[in-house]
Amino acid sequence: MIEDPSASWDGPFPYGALAPAGVTPWTSHADMQDVSFELLARHLMTPVTQQAWDELRSVRRRLLVDLLLYDVDLAAELPLARDDIDRGIAEESGPRDVPTHPLPEDSVRLLDDLIRFDV
């Protein structure tokens, strides 16, 4: 799971703040209620972790936090993204449609009049 990079959050993201206590998006609601004991036992209870725990122990707030997470399998997605980037680069650097015939004389004169390199 990754956080939405465009989402703003007041303070550290709750799952990140509680990660040292083993909290993940897959932590059950019942286990979330007991996280404070784990935080206290590990001497990790700070105002930041207290606020994060408060946000995740409420079902309503936790659903809001979970809306900002994306379930992405990076191991599967990275090769696909790399292939798309390589394909885009190949298209950009591929052969261009260059006219093989010369331009008409009047077009050359018009371009010559329009393009000036007065430096």
C-alpha positions in Angstrom: 0.0 0.0 0.0 1.2 3.5 -0.9 -0.1 6.8 0.3 -1.6 9.2 -2.2 1.2 11.6 -3.0 -1.2 14.5 -3.7 -3.1 14.1 -0.4 -2.3 16.5 2.4 -2.4 15.4 6.0 -1.9 17.4 9.2 1.2 15.9 10.7 2.7 12.4 9.9 0.5 9.9 8.1 -1.1 7.7 10.8 0.1 4.4 9.4 3.6 5.7 9.1 3.6 7.0 12.7 2.4 3.7 14.0 4.6 1.4 11.8 7.2 0.9 14.6 4.4 -0.7 16.6 3.5 -3.1 13.8 0.4 -1.3 12.6 -0.5 -1.7 8.9 -3.7 -1.2 6.9 -4.4 -4.9 7.4 -4.4 -4.5 11.2 -7.9 -5.5 12.4 -10.1 -3.1 14.2 -10.0 -5.2 17.4 -6.2 -5.2 17.3 -6.2 -1.4 16.7 -8.0 -0.8 20.0 -5.0 -2.5 21.8 -2.2 -0.6 20.0 -1.9 1.8 22.8 -0.6 -1.0 25.1 2.0 -1.9 22.5 3.0 1.8 22.1 3.4 2.1 25.9 5.3 -1.2 26.2 7.8 -0.1 23.6 8.1 3.4 25.0 6.7 4.8 21.7 3.7 6.7 23.0 4.3 10.3 22.0 1.8 13.1 21.1 2.4 12.1 17.4 1.7 8.4 17.9 -1.2 9.2 20.3 -2.8 11.4 17.5 -2.2 8.7 14.9 -3.8 6.0 17.1 -6.8 8.3 17.8 -7.3 8.7 14.1 -7.1 5.0 13.4 -9.1 3.6 16.3 -12.3 5.4 15.1 -13.9 3.5 12.2 -15.0 6.7 10.5 -11.6 8.3 10.7 -9.8 5.1 9.7 -12.0 4.8 6.6 -11.0 8.3 5.6 -7.3 7.5 6.1 -7.7 4.2 4.1 -9.2 6.2 1.2 -5.8 7.8 0.7 -4.0 4.5 0.2 -3.5 2.6 -3.0 -3.0 -1.2 -3.1 -0.2 -1.4 -5.7 2.0 -4.4 -6.4 5.2 -2.6 -7.2 7.0 -5.8 -8.3 4.4 -6.3 -11.0 3.9 -2.7 -12.0 7.4 -1.5 -12.3 8.4 -3.7 -15.3 5.2 -2.6 -17.1 5.9 1.1 -16.4 9.5 0.7 -17.6 8.3 -0.9 -20.8 5.9 2.0 -21.4 8.7 4.5 -20.8 11.0 2.7 -23.2 8.3 2.5 -25.8 7.6 6.3 -25.4 11.3 7.1 -25.8 11.6 4.8 -28.8 8.7 6.6 -30.5 10.2 10.0 -29.7 13.6 9.2 -31.1 12.2 7.2 -34.1 12.4 8.3 -37.7 10.7 11.6 -38.6 8.6 12.2 -41.6 11.0 14.4 -43.6 9.9 15.4 -47.0 12.1 13.9 -49.7 11.1 16.3 -52.4 12.3 20.0 -52.4 9.9 22.7 -51.5 8.5 24.9 -54.2 10.5 28.0 -55.0 7.8 30.5 -53.9 7.6 28.7 -50.5 11.4 28.9 -50.1 11.3 32.6 -50.8 8.5 33.2 -48.4 10.3 31.3 -45.7 13.5 33.1 -46.5 11.6 36.5 -46.0 10.0 35.3 -42.8 13.0 33.8 -41.1 15.6 36.3 -40.3 18.6 35.8 -38.0 19.4 39.4 -37.1 21.6 39.1 -34.1 
